[in-house]
Amino acid sequence: MRITRLVASDASQYRELMLEAYTQAADAFTSTADERAREPLSWWEKRIASTDGLSESFGAFDDAALFGTVALEYSAKPKTKHSALVIGMYVRPAHRRSGAAVALVQAAVTAARARPEIQSLRLTVTEGNDPAIRLYKSVGFVAWGTEPGAICTETGFKGKVHMSMILPRAATAA
């Protein structure tokens, strides 16, 4: 297994993986497979690594095959640029329990820490997705509230659990 930052040439594999994710784990995402299937490849390339530096994605590879991913979105707004959003976490079922999910989240945390302006990470998890909640808690995220009825799924309304992580900074010499 290799964890690496995704680049434009990974866009086709990334698109395929995420369309699978939107289908196989439909309740985990706020987007649908149909909605995202209409996006051009350029949209997926921007999602992987925007030229404006406001997004980046990481992938888990088995040889050359992408089987897991997570992304970060950064804000350009002065009042929110201190916090990044973790999105698009997915690992194919055959690779779960391999440590890939933890490694992907750790890669995202490391990338966020490398940006001095980023002081916290935030994300949402669909209520009832206990494995995802355990994953995020295991790397330091804290749940702080649930938004009831945040998404409407085929099985009804579901809440979104809000989680965040403060990124402590090393003390600087005075």
GUZA-731033 format. One line per 3 residues: number of its first residue (from 1); their letters; for each residue x, y, z of C-alpha. Coordinates in Angstrom, 3 decimals. Example, Ala and Ser with C-alpha at 12.3 -4.5 7.8 and 13.67 -1.06 7.14 Angstrom:
1) as) 12.300 -4.500 7.800  13.670 -1.060 7.140
***
This chain:
1) mri) 0.000 0.000 0.000  1.219 3.450 -0.953  -0.373 6.713 0.261
4) trl) 0.367 9.731 -1.900  -0.992 13.107 -2.942  -3.104 12.746 -6.078
7) vas) -2.200 14.590 -9.276  -4.129 15.447 -12.447  -3.149 12.167 -14.123
10) das) -5.027 10.312 -11.331  -8.321 12.053 -12.176  -9.869 9.185 -14.149
13) qyr) -9.199 6.644 -11.404  -10.338 9.135 -8.766  -13.592 9.767 -10.649
16) elm) -14.246 6.025 -10.956  -13.551 5.434 -7.257  -15.732 8.306 -6.092
19) lea) -18.638 7.333 -8.353  -18.404 3.898 -6.728  -18.368 5.564 -3.310
22) ytq) -21.444 7.667 -4.085  -23.239 4.461 -5.111  -21.977 1.970 -2.510
25) aad) -22.063 4.354 0.458  -24.786 6.707 -0.746  -25.823 7.850 2.738
28) aft) -22.262 8.862 3.607  -22.139 11.665 1.038  -24.186 14.769 0.359
31) sta) -23.689 14.327 -3.407  -25.206 11.566 -5.528  -23.546 9.376 -8.149
34) der) -25.854 10.779 -10.850  -25.009 14.343 -9.880  -21.254 13.736 -9.934
37) are) -21.291 11.541 -13.080  -22.315 14.649 -15.021  -19.170 16.520 -13.968
40) pls) -16.454 16.809 -16.643  -13.013 15.343 -16.007  -11.732 18.901 -15.433
43) wwe) -13.986 19.143 -12.352  -12.368 16.003 -10.924  -8.884 17.331 -11.738
46) kri) -9.685 20.528 -9.820  -11.045 18.484 -6.905  -7.766 16.554 -6.724
49) ast) -5.540 19.622 -6.709  -6.945 23.017 -7.567  -4.593 25.479 -9.207
52) dgl) -5.659 28.061 -6.615  -4.414 25.806 -3.789  -7.855 25.460 -2.225
55) ses) -8.085 21.677 -2.465  -5.889 18.617 -2.420  -6.550 14.898 -2.314
58) fga) -4.704 11.809 -1.176  -4.934 8.301 -2.504  -4.202 4.797 -1.308
61) fdd) -2.753 2.642 -4.066  -2.185 -1.079 -4.443  0.462 -1.068 -7.170
64) aal) -1.071 1.351 -9.692  -4.704 0.863 -8.620  -6.367 3.563 -6.538
67) fgt) -8.533 1.990 -3.822  -8.985 4.741 -1.242  -9.078 8.498 -1.007
70) val) -9.670 11.535 1.153  -9.617 15.230 0.268  -9.153 18.592 1.929
73) eys) -10.874 21.839 1.021  -9.350 25.110 2.167  -11.105 28.457 2.426
76) akp) -9.891 31.676 0.851  -12.128 33.777 3.107  -10.232 35.727 5.778
79) ktk) -12.561 34.675 8.596  -12.500 30.947 7.757  -9.085 30.324 6.206
82) hsa) -7.805 28.929 9.519  -9.918 25.772 9.129  -9.937 23.040 6.470
85) lvi) -12.754 20.660 5.588  -12.109 16.912 5.267  -14.288 15.414 2.519
88) gmy) -14.635 12.451 0.208  -13.284 9.712 2.483  -13.718 6.272 0.931
91) vrp) -11.904 2.942 0.905  -13.066 0.042 -1.261  -14.554 -2.782 0.842
94) ahr) -11.809 -5.272 -0.129  -9.190 -2.955 1.409  -10.974 -2.046 4.623
97) rsg) -9.319 -3.062 7.894  -5.934 -2.745 6.157  -4.983 0.499 7.897
100) aav) -5.580 2.469 4.689  -8.316 4.686 6.147  -6.179 5.702 9.115
103) alv) -3.194 6.318 6.818  -5.290 8.481 4.494  -6.665 10.611 7.339
106) qaa) -3.171 10.950 8.805  -1.878 12.121 5.389  -4.603 14.779 5.327
109) vta) -3.786 15.889 8.882  -0.078 16.086 8.021  -0.813 18.181 4.913
112) ara) -3.037 20.536 6.904  -0.357 20.937 9.578  2.148 21.891 6.876
115) rpe) 0.064 25.003 6.183  0.758 27.424 9.057  -2.598 29.179 8.687
118) iqs) -4.578 25.975 9.290  -5.466 25.679 12.968  -8.276 23.124 12.776
121) lrl) -9.910 20.450 10.661  -13.624 19.780 10.461  -15.845 17.164 8.880
124) tvt) -19.284 15.619 9.040  -20.292 11.963 9.293  -23.760 10.628 8.606
127) egn) -25.453 9.662 11.852  -25.223 5.906 12.419  -21.948 5.472 10.523
130) dpa) -20.197 4.188 13.637  -17.101 2.810 11.839  -16.371 6.267 10.384
133) irl) -16.947 7.971 13.719  -14.557 5.501 15.412  -11.963 6.103 12.673
136) yks) -12.018 9.871 13.103  -12.000 9.660 16.901  -8.983 7.308 16.724
139) vgf) -6.902 10.020 15.045  -8.032 12.847 17.326  -11.316 14.248 16.002
142) vaw) -13.991 15.155 18.562  -17.734 15.029 17.903  -19.419 18.210 19.074
145) gte) -22.952 18.098 17.734  -25.441 16.539 15.365  -27.430 18.430 12.766
148) pga) -30.791 16.651 12.610  -32.250 15.896 9.191  -29.180 17.241 7.379
151) ict) -29.617 14.958 4.373  -32.606 13.304 2.745  -31.824 9.740 1.690
154) etg) -33.877 6.989 0.090  -34.567 5.697 3.611  -35.503 9.084 5.050
157) fkg) -33.820 12.023 6.751  -30.505 11.489 8.521  -28.449 13.706 10.764
160) kvh) -24.843 14.725 10.253  -22.424 14.423 13.182  -20.052 17.396 13.231
163) msm) -16.478 16.636 14.251  -13.349 18.743 14.502  -9.699 18.538 15.431
166) ilp) -7.520 21.349 16.738  -4.037 21.231 15.238  -1.629 22.046 18.045
169) raa) 1.448 23.910 16.941  4.929 23.421 18.272  5.983 26.171 20.641
172) taa) 8.260 28.733 19.045  11.327 30.102 20.760  10.814 33.540 22.264
***
